[in-house]
Amino acid sequence: MQKEIPMKKGGFRSFWLPLLVIPVGGLVTIALTLALYVGLYLSLESLFFANNPQGFPADTLRRWSTLALVGLYLLLLRTRLPELLKAILMTGPLAAVIITTGHALYMKPVVSIAAMFAMVIICVVLLYRYKKPWIYYYAGAVAALIGLIYAWPRPHLNEPGFALLVQLLSRL
């Protein structure tokens, strides 16, 4: 007969709540981040490039808005907000970094994928270096998954770089 292991008083709040809240909050944060970017893009495009919408420098806006998001998040880390909220809010900037990296190198699929994974690894190393709790890793995994799915290169199947990538992945 096995004894039932008593659950800690804060067991739900310390383990189960983050498991449920981080994916939902992360999705909302990433959706708001993308909506903010689209709103900024459309506003600036209609304001400055009304006659030539194709001339709008979307890559420049994407890079600078991502840098601004990362800077704001680094400032947010210094606040006294709860760790769970900080972890959830990390998903927006991290997904933006992954998406920006993927889009910047979109025409070179293998390089793009390697660079996106490098951003994920850098994030993990920084979280480990600053001894962040597990909820940050979980939020980072949610952000990385969404960012990688969103920015994954989808080139034509006959490109040599894609064929090489398919061969490499098929051997794993």
TORPA-4810 file (N, C-alpha, C, O; in nm, 3 decimals):
<nodes>
NODE_1_0.084_-0.117_0.000_0.000_0.000_0.000_0.089_0.124_0.000_0.173_0.141_0.088_M
NODE_2_0.070_0.209_-0.097_0.152_0.330_-0.107_0.088_0.443_-0.029_-0.034_0.459_-0.023_Q
NODE_3_0.178_0.520_0.030_0.130_0.639_0.100_0.116_0.752_-0.001_0.195_0.765_-0.094_K
NODE_4_0.015_0.832_0.020_-0.005_0.947_-0.066_0.092_1.057_-0.023_0.102_1.089_0.095_E
NODE_5_0.161_1.114_-0.120_0.256_1.220_-0.091_0.178_1.349_-0.071_0.106_1.392_-0.161_I
NODE_6_0.192_1.410_0.045_0.118_1.535_0.066_0.172_1.646_-0.023_0.293_1.661_-0.040_P
NODE_7_0.082_1.722_-0.078_0.121_1.834_-0.163_0.151_1.955_-0.078_0.082_1.982_0.021_M
NODE_8_0.253_2.026_-0.115_0.288_2.147_-0.042_0.172_2.246_-0.045_0.087_2.241_-0.133_K
NODE_9_0.172_2.333_0.049_0.066_2.432_0.059_0.056_2.517_-0.068_-0.054_2.543_-0.116_K
NODE_10_0.169_2.559_-0.123_0.170_2.641_-0.243_0.198_2.561_-0.368_0.245_2.617_-0.467_G
NODE_11_0.171_2.430_-0.368_0.203_2.344_-0.481_0.135_2.384_-0.609_0.196_2.383_-0.716_G
NODE_12_0.007_2.420_-0.600_-0.064_2.461_-0.721_-0.007_2.590_-0.776_0.015_2.602_-0.896_F
NODE_13_0.016_2.686_-0.688_0.066_2.817_-0.733_0.209_2.809_-0.783_0.247_2.884_-0.873_R
NODE_14_0.289_2.720_-0.727_0.430_2.717_-0.765_0.459_2.627_-0.884_0.561_2.645_-0.950_S
NODE_15_0.372_2.531_-0.912_0.402_2.440_-1.023_0.292_2.439_-1.129_0.320_2.464_-1.246_F
NODE_16_0.169_2.410_-1.091_0.062_2.393_-1.187_0.015_2.522_-1.249_-0.015_2.526_-1.369_W
NODE_17_0.008_2.628_-1.171_-0.036_2.756_-1.226_0.056_2.804_-1.338_0.006_2.843_-1.444_L
NODE_18_0.189_2.804_-1.319_0.276_2.845_-1.430_0.263_2.755_-1.554_0.273_2.803_-1.667_P
NODE_19_0.243_2.624_-1.531_0.227_2.533_-1.645_0.106_2.569_-1.730_0.107_2.548_-1.851_L
NODE_20_0.003_2.621_-1.666_-0.118_2.657_-1.739_-0.115_2.800_-1.791_-0.162_2.826_-1.902_L
NODE_21_-0.061_2.891_-1.711_-0.069_3.033_-1.743_0.036_3.076_-1.846_0.008_3.163_-1.929_V
NODE_22_0.154_3.018_-1.843_0.261_3.061_-1.933_0.226_3.040_-2.081_0.246_3.132_-2.160_I
NODE_23_0.175_2.924_-2.122_0.141_2.912_-2.265_0.031_3.009_-2.309_0.039_3.067_-2.417_P
NODE_24_-0.071_3.024_-2.226_-0.180_3.115_-2.262_-0.131_3.260_-2.262_-0.153_3.334_-2.358_V
NODE_25_-0.064_3.299_-2.154_-0.011_3.434_-2.145_0.095_3.462_-2.251_0.104_3.573_-2.304_G
NODE_26_0.175_3.360_-2.282_0.277_3.375_-2.386_0.215_3.397_-2.523_0.260_3.482_-2.599_G
NODE_27_0.111_3.320_-2.553_0.041_3.339_-2.681_-0.019_3.479_-2.691_-0.010_3.544_-2.795_L
NODE_28_-0.080_3.524_-2.582_-0.139_3.657_-2.582_-0.030_3.763_-2.598_-0.047_3.859_-2.674_V
NODE_29_0.081_3.747_-2.527_0.192_3.843_-2.536_0.249_3.848_-2.677_0.274_3.956_-2.731_T
NODE_30_0.270_3.732_-2.737_0.324_3.728_-2.873_0.225_3.787_-2.972_0.264_3.860_-3.063_I
NODE_31_0.097_3.756_-2.955_-0.005_3.814_-3.044_-0.009_3.966_-3.030_-0.020_4.036_-3.131_A
NODE_32_0.001_4.016_-2.908_0.003_4.161_-2.888_0.129_4.224_-2.947_0.125_4.333_-3.003_L
NODE_33_0.241_4.154_-2.935_0.366_4.203_-2.992_0.355_4.214_-3.144_0.393_4.315_-3.203_T
NODE_34_0.303_4.110_-3.207_0.287_4.112_-3.352_0.184_4.216_-3.395_0.202_4.283_-3.497_L
NODE_35_0.077_4.230_-3.318_-0.025_4.332_-3.350_0.033_4.472_-3.336_0.002_4.561_-3.417_A
NODE_36_0.117_4.493_-3.236_0.182_4.623_-3.219_0.274_4.653_-3.338_0.276_4.765_-3.389_L
NODE_37_0.348_4.552_-3.381_0.436_4.570_-3.498_0.354_4.602_-3.623_0.388_4.694_-3.697_Y
NODE_38_0.247_4.528_-3.646_0.164_4.551_-3.765_0.102_4.690_-3.759_0.097_4.761_-3.860_V
NODE_39_0.053_4.730_-3.642_-0.004_4.864_-3.628_0.098_4.973_-3.654_0.068_5.071_-3.721_G
NODE_40_0.218_4.955_-3.600_0.325_5.052_-3.624_0.363_5.055_-3.771_0.384_5.162_-3.829_L
NODE_41_0.372_4.937_-3.832_0.406_4.926_-3.974_0.303_5.000_-4.060_0.339_5.082_-4.145_Y
NODE_42_0.176_4.970_-4.038_0.071_5.032_-4.119_0.063_5.182_-4.098_0.040_5.258_-4.192_L
NODE_43_0.083_5.226_-3.973_0.079_5.370_-3.946_0.193_5.444_-4.015_0.172_5.545_-4.081_S
NODE_44_0.314_5.391_-3.999_0.429_5.457_-4.060_0.424_5.449_-4.213_0.462_5.544_-4.282_L
NODE_45_0.378_5.337_-4.264_0.368_5.322_-4.410_0.269_5.423_-4.468_0.297_5.488_-4.569_E
NODE_46_0.153_5.437_-4.405_0.054_5.531_-4.459_0.095_5.676_-4.437_0.054_5.764_-4.512_S
NODE_47_0.175_5.700_-4.335_0.218_5.836_-4.305_0.331_5.882_-4.397_0.327_5.993_-4.451_L
NODE_48_0.431_5.797_-4.416_0.551_5.838_-4.490_0.561_5.781_-4.631_0.632_5.837_-4.714_F
NODE_49_0.493_5.671_-4.659_0.506_5.605_-4.790_0.369_5.582_-4.852_0.343_5.477_-4.910_F
NODE_50_0.281_5.680_-4.840_0.145_5.666_-4.894_0.145_5.646_-5.045_0.062_5.571_-5.097_A
NODE_51_0.236_5.710_-5.115_0.242_5.698_-5.260_0.318_5.575_-5.308_0.300_5.532_-5.422_N
NODE_52_0.403_5.519_-5.223_0.485_5.405_-5.261_0.494_5.307_-5.144_0.598_5.301_-5.078_N
NODE_53_0.389_5.229_-5.117_0.392_5.138_-5.002_0.503_5.033_-5.010_0.551_4.986_-4.907_P
NODE_54_0.542_4.996_-5.132_0.647_4.896_-5.146_0.785_4.950_-5.107_0.878_4.873_-5.087_Q
NODE_55_0.798_5.080_-5.098_0.925_5.141_-5.061_0.949_5.146_-4.911_1.056_5.190_-4.868_G
NODE_56_0.853_5.103_-4.833_0.867_5.110_-4.687_0.973_5.010_-4.640_0.968_4.893_-4.680_F
NODE_57_1.068_5.052_-4.557_1.175_4.963_-4.509_1.128_4.874_-4.393_1.158_4.902_-4.277_P
NODE_58_1.057_4.769_-4.425_1.001_4.681_-4.323_1.109_4.613_-4.240_1.094_4.597_-4.119_A
NODE_59_1.220_4.572_-4.304_1.328_4.507_-4.230_1.387_4.599_-4.124_1.415_4.556_-4.012_D
NODE_60_1.406_4.725_-4.160_1.461_4.821_-4.064_1.366_4.840_-3.947_1.409_4.842_-3.832_T
NODE_61_1.238_4.853_-3.976_1.139_4.869_-3.869_1.136_4.744_-3.781_1.129_4.755_-3.658_L
NODE_62_1.142_4.626_-3.841_1.140_4.502_-3.765_1.260_4.493_-3.672_1.247_4.456_-3.556_R
NODE_63_1.377_4.528_-3.723_1.499_4.521_-3.639_1.494_4.621_-3.525_1.523_4.586_-3.410_R
NODE_64_1.457_4.747_-3.555_1.457_4.849_-3.450_1.346_4.825_-3.348_1.366_4.851_-3.229_W
NODE_65_1.231_4.778_-3.393_1.126_4.750_-3.295_1.162_4.631_-3.208_1.127_4.628_-3.090_S
NODE_66_1.231_4.533_-3.264_1.278_4.420_-3.183_1.381_4.465_-3.081_1.375_4.425_-2.965_T
NODE_67_1.476_4.548_-3.124_1.574_4.601_-3.028_1.506_4.682_-2.917_1.545_4.673_-2.801_L
NODE_68_1.405_4.760_-2.953_1.331_4.837_-2.853_1.259_4.745_-2.756_1.257_4.770_-2.635_A
NODE_69_1.199_4.637_-2.807_1.132_4.541_-2.720_1.228_4.474_-2.624_1.198_4.459_-2.506_L
NODE_70_1.343_4.434_-2.674_1.443_4.371_-2.588_1.491_4.470_-2.482_1.507_4.433_-2.365_V
NODE_71_1.515_4.594_-2.521_1.556_4.696_-2.425_1.450_4.720_-2.318_1.483_4.732_-2.200_G
NODE_72_1.325_4.728_-2.359_1.216_4.745_-2.261_1.207_4.625_-2.168_1.183_4.641_-2.049_L
NODE_73_1.227_4.506_-2.222_1.221_4.388_-2.137_1.336_4.386_-2.037_1.317_4.348_-1.922_Y
NODE_74_1.455_4.428_-2.079_1.567_4.433_-1.986_1.540_4.532_-1.873_1.580_4.508_-1.759_L
NODE_75_1.474_4.642_-1.904_1.433_4.735_-1.799_1.327_4.672_-1.708_1.328_4.693_-1.587_L
NODE_76_1.237_4.596_-1.767_1.132_4.530_-1.691_1.189_4.430_-1.591_1.133_4.410_-1.483_L
NODE_77_1.300_4.367_-1.627_1.362_4.269_-1.536_1.406_4.332_-1.404_1.414_4.263_-1.302_L
NODE_78_1.433_4.460_-1.404_1.479_4.527_-1.283_1.365_4.569_-1.190_1.390_4.620_-1.081_R
NODE_79_1.242_4.549_-1.234_1.128_4.588_-1.151_1.098_4.481_-1.048_1.160_4.374_-1.046_T
NODE_80_1.002_4.510_-0.962_0.962_4.415_-0.858_0.837_4.336_-0.896_0.765_4.286_-0.810_R
NODE_81_0.812_4.326_-1.023_0.698_4.246_-1.070_0.720_4.099_-1.035_0.834_4.055_-1.020_L
NODE_82_0.613_4.022_-1.023_0.628_3.878_-0.995_0.707_3.808_-1.107_0.698_3.845_-1.224_P
NODE_83_0.782_3.707_-1.067_0.865_3.632_-1.163_0.779_3.568_-1.272_0.821_3.561_-1.388_E
NODE_84_0.661_3.522_-1.236_0.573_3.460_-1.336_0.535_3.561_-1.444_0.536_3.527_-1.562_L
NODE_85_0.503_3.682_-1.406_0.468_3.785_-1.504_0.588_3.822_-1.590_0.574_3.841_-1.711_L
NODE_86_0.705_3.831_-1.530_0.827_3.861_-1.607_0.855_3.750_-1.708_0.896_3.777_-1.821_K
NODE_87_0.833_3.624_-1.667_0.856_3.511_-1.758_0.757_3.516_-1.874_0.795_3.492_-1.989_A
NODE_88_0.632_3.545_-1.845_0.532_3.553_-1.952_0.566_3.667_-2.048_0.557_3.650_-2.169_I
NODE_89_0.605_3.782_-1.994_0.636_3.897_-2.078_0.764_3.877_-2.159_0.788_3.950_-2.255_L
NODE_90_0.846_3.779_-2.121_0.968_3.748_-2.197_0.934_3.686_-2.332_1.013_3.696_-2.426_M
NODE_91_0.818_3.623_-2.343_0.785_3.552_-2.467_0.777_3.645_-2.587_0.818_3.608_-2.697_T
NODE_92_0.725_3.766_-2.569_0.712_3.860_-2.681_0.846_3.900_-2.740_0.867_3.883_-2.860_G
NODE_93_0.938_3.954_-2.658_1.069_3.992_-2.713_1.149_3.874_-2.768_1.215_3.887_-2.871_P
NODE_94_1.142_3.758_-2.700_1.219_3.644_-2.749_1.164_3.595_-2.883_1.242_3.567_-2.974_L
NODE_95_1.034_3.584_-2.895_0.975_3.544_-3.024_1.008_3.647_-3.131_1.034_3.611_-3.246_A
NODE_96_1.007_3.775_-3.095_1.041_3.880_-3.192_1.186_3.867_-3.239_1.214_3.885_-3.358_A
NODE_97_1.277_3.834_-3.149_1.418_3.815_-3.187_1.430_3.697_-3.282_1.501_3.705_-3.383_V
NODE_98_1.363_3.587_-3.252_1.371_3.469_-3.337_1.310_3.498_-3.474_1.367_3.461_-3.577_I
NODE_99_1.195_3.564_-3.476_1.129_3.596_-3.603_1.212_3.694_-3.685_1.226_3.677_-3.806_I
NODE_100_1.266_3.795_-3.620_1.350_3.893_-3.691_1.473_3.826_-3.750_1.512_3.856_-3.863_T
NODE_101_1.535_3.738_-3.674_1.652_3.665_-3.723_1.615_3.577_-3.842_1.686_3.573_-3.942_T
NODE_102_1.503_3.507_-3.830_1.459_3.420_-3.939_1.427_3.497_-4.065_1.461_3.454_-4.175_G
NODE_103_1.360_3.612_-4.049_1.325_3.691_-4.167_1.446_3.760_-4.230_1.450_3.779_-4.352_H
NODE_104_1.543_3.796_-4.149_1.662_3.862_-4.203_1.741_3.768_-4.294_1.806_3.813_-4.388_A
NODE_105_1.737_3.639_-4.265_1.815_3.541_-4.341_1.726_3.445_-4.419_1.766_3.332_-4.450_L
NODE_106_1.608_3.488_-4.450_1.505_3.402_-4.510_1.549_3.336_-4.640_1.511_3.222_-4.667_Y
NODE_107_1.627_3.403_-4.721_1.667_3.348_-4.851_1.777_3.242_-4.839_1.809_3.175_-4.937_M
NODE_108_1.833_3.226_-4.721_1.933_3.122_-4.695_1.877_3.032_-4.584_1.907_3.054_-4.466_K
NODE_109_1.796_2.933_-4.618_1.722_2.856_-4.517_1.807_2.790_-4.411_1.773_2.794_-4.293_P
NODE_110_1.917_2.730_-4.450_2.001_2.660_-4.352_2.062_2.760_-4.255_2.065_2.736_-4.134_V
NODE_111_2.110_2.871_-4.306_2.167_2.976_-4.221_2.059_3.036_-4.132_2.083_3.065_-4.015_V
NODE_112_1.941_3.056_-4.187_1.830_3.112_-4.112_1.792_3.024_-3.994_1.776_3.073_-3.882_S
NODE_113_1.779_2.896_-4.018_1.743_2.802_-3.912_1.853_2.794_-3.808_1.825_2.794_-3.688_I
NODE_114_1.978_2.789_-3.852_2.090_2.785_-3.757_2.095_2.911_-3.672_2.120_2.904_-3.552_A
NODE_115_2.071_3.026_-3.733_2.073_3.152_-3.658_1.957_3.160_-3.558_1.974_3.211_-3.447_A
NODE_116_1.841_3.110_-3.597_1.728_3.111_-3.503_1.756_3.020_-3.383_1.727_3.057_-3.270_M
NODE_117_1.811_2.902_-3.409_1.847_2.814_-3.299_1.959_2.874_-3.214_1.962_2.854_-3.093_F
NODE_118_2.050_2.947_-3.276_2.155_3.015_-3.200_2.095_3.118_-3.104_2.143_3.133_-2.992_A
NODE_119_1.991_3.188_-3.147_1.923_3.285_-3.059_1.861_3.213_-2.939_1.865_3.263_-2.827_M
NODE_120_1.803_3.096_-2.964_1.744_3.018_-2.855_1.853_2.973_-2.758_1.835_2.981_-2.636_V
NODE_121_1.966_2.927_-2.810_2.076_2.881_-2.725_2.132_2.997_-2.643_2.162_2.981_-2.525_I
NODE_122_2.147_3.113_-2.705_2.195_3.231_-2.631_2.100_3.265_-2.517_2.144_3.298_-2.407_I
NODE_123_1.971_3.256_-2.543_1.872_3.284_-2.438_1.887_3.183_-2.322_1.885_3.222_-2.206_C
NODE_124_1.900_3.056_-2.355_1.915_2.953_-2.251_2.042_2.977_-2.169_2.040_2.966_-2.047_V
NODE_125_2.151_3.011_-2.236_2.277_3.038_-2.166_2.261_3.158_-2.072_2.309_3.155_-1.959_V
NODE_126_2.195_3.263_-2.118_2.175_3.380_-2.033_2.084_3.349_-1.915_2.108_3.397_-1.804_L
NODE_127_1.981_3.270_-1.938_1.894_3.232_-1.826_1.971_3.150_-1.723_1.954_3.169_-1.603_L
NODE_128_2.055_3.060_-1.771_2.136_2.979_-1.681_2.239_3.066_-1.607_2.260_3.051_-1.487_Y
NODE_129_2.301_3.154_-1.679_2.404_3.243_-1.621_2.347_3.330_-1.508_2.413_3.353_-1.407_R
NODE_130_2.223_3.379_-1.528_2.162_3.466_-1.428_2.072_3.389_-1.331_1.995_3.449_-1.256_Y
NODE_131_2.082_3.256_-1.334_2.015_3.168_-1.240_1.865_3.196_-1.227_1.811_3.211_-1.117_K
NODE_132_1.799_3.203_-1.341_1.655_3.226_-1.342_1.580_3.096_-1.311_1.629_2.988_-1.343_K
NODE_133_1.462_3.106_-1.250_1.385_2.985_-1.219_1.331_2.916_-1.344_1.337_2.970_-1.454_P
NODE_134_1.280_2.797_-1.324_1.237_2.711_-1.435_1.128_2.774_-1.520_1.116_2.741_-1.638_W
NODE_135_1.049_2.863_-1.463_0.940_2.922_-1.541_0.992_3.004_-1.658_0.923_3.016_-1.760_I
NODE_136_1.111_3.060_-1.646_1.171_3.136_-1.757_1.208_3.041_-1.871_1.189_3.075_-1.988_Y
NODE_137_1.260_2.923_-1.837_1.295_2.825_-1.940_1.169_2.777_-2.013_1.168_2.760_-2.135_Y
NODE_138_1.064_2.756_-1.936_0.938_2.711_-1.994_0.880_2.819_-2.085_0.835_2.790_-2.196_Y
NODE_139_0.881_2.943_-2.039_0.833_3.055_-2.122_0.920_3.071_-2.246_0.870_3.100_-2.355_A
NODE_140_1.051_3.051_-2.229_1.142_3.058_-2.344_1.113_2.949_-2.445_1.122_2.972_-2.566_G
NODE_141_1.079_2.829_-2.396_1.045_2.719_-2.488_0.917_2.750_-2.564_0.907_2.721_-2.683_A
NODE_142_0.819_2.809_-2.496_0.694_2.848_-2.564_0.724_2.952_-2.671_0.678_2.940_-2.785_V
NODE_143_0.802_3.054_-2.635_0.835_3.161_-2.730_0.917_3.106_-2.847_0.893_3.142_-2.962_A
NODE_144_1.013_3.018_-2.817_1.096_2.961_-2.923_1.011_2.877_-3.019_1.029_2.885_-3.140_A
NODE_145_0.922_2.798_-2.966_0.837_2.714_-3.050_0.751_2.799_-3.143_0.744_2.774_-3.263_L
NODE_146_0.686_2.900_-3.087_0.600_2.986_-3.168_0.684_3.066_-3.269_0.646_3.078_-3.386_I
NODE_147_0.797_3.121_-3.224_0.883_3.198_-3.314_0.940_3.115_-3.427_0.946_3.160_-3.541_G
NODE_148_0.981_2.992_-3.396_1.036_2.904_-3.499_0.928_2.862_-3.600_0.954_2.856_-3.720_L
NODE_149_0.810_2.833_-3.550_0.701_2.796_-3.643_0.666_2.914_-3.733_0.646_2.897_-3.853_I
NODE_150_0.659_3.032_-3.675_0.622_3.151_-3.752_0.727_3.186_-3.857_0.693_3.219_-3.970_Y
NODE_151_0.855_3.180_-3.820_0.961_3.228_-3.908_1.033_3.116_-3.983_1.129_3.144_-4.055_A
NODE_152_0.989_2.992_-3.969_1.057_2.881_-4.037_1.057_2.905_-4.188_0.952_2.930_-4.246_W
NODE_153_1.173_2.898_-4.251_1.179_2.922_-4.396_1.097_2.819_-4.472_1.100_2.699_-4.442_P
NODE_154_1.026_2.867_-4.570_0.945_2.780_-4.655_0.983_2.802_-4.801_0.900_2.845_-4.880_R
NODE_155_1.107_2.772_-4.836_1.149_2.796_-4.975_1.092_2.688_-5.066_1.031_2.590_-5.021_P
NODE_156_1.112_2.709_-5.195_1.069_2.607_-5.292_1.149_2.480_-5.266_1.266_2.485_-5.226_H
NODE_157_1.088_2.369_-5.290_1.151_2.241_-5.259_1.272_2.210_-5.345_1.349_2.121_-5.311_L
NODE_158_1.291_2.280_-5.455_1.404_2.249_-5.543_1.529_2.332_-5.513_1.627_2.323_-5.587_N
NODE_159_1.528_2.412_-5.407_1.648_2.489_-5.375_1.751_2.399_-5.310_1.716_2.313_-5.229_E
NODE_160_1.879_2.417_-5.343_1.984_2.328_-5.290_1.996_2.336_-5.138_2.021_2.233_-5.074_P
NODE_161_1.980_2.452_-5.080_1.993_2.466_-4.934_1.886_2.388_-4.862_1.912_2.327_-4.758_G
NODE_162_1.764_2.389_-4.915_1.654_2.317_-4.854_1.675_2.166_-4.867_1.647_2.091_-4.774_F
NODE_163_1.723_2.123_-4.982_1.749_1.981_-5.003_1.856_1.930_-4.907_1.847_1.819_-4.855_A
NODE_164_1.958_2.013_-4.883_2.062_1.975_-4.787_2.003_1.965_-4.646_2.036_1.872_-4.571_L
NODE_165_1.919_2.059_-4.611_1.856_2.057_-4.479_1.769_1.933_-4.462_1.771_1.870_-4.356_L
NODE_166_1.692_1.897_-4.564_1.607_1.778_-4.557_1.693_1.653_-4.540_1.657_1.564_-4.464_V
NODE_167_1.805_1.647_-4.610_1.894_1.532_-4.597_1.953_1.524_-4.457_1.961_1.416_-4.399_Q
NODE_168_1.994_1.638_-4.403_2.050_1.639_-4.268_1.948_1.597_-4.164_1.979_1.518_-4.075_L
NODE_169_1.828_1.648_-4.174_1.723_1.614_-4.077_1.676_1.470_-4.091_1.636_1.409_-3.992_L
NODE_170_1.681_1.415_-4.212_1.635_1.278_-4.231_1.732_1.177_-4.172_1.694_1.063_-4.147_S
NODE_171_1.855_1.217_-4.149_1.955_1.126_-4.094_1.956_1.124_-3.942_2.024_1.042_-3.881_R
NODE_172_1.880_1.216_-3.880_1.876_1.220_-3.733_1.794_1.109_-3.675_1.781_1.100_-3.553_L
</nodes>
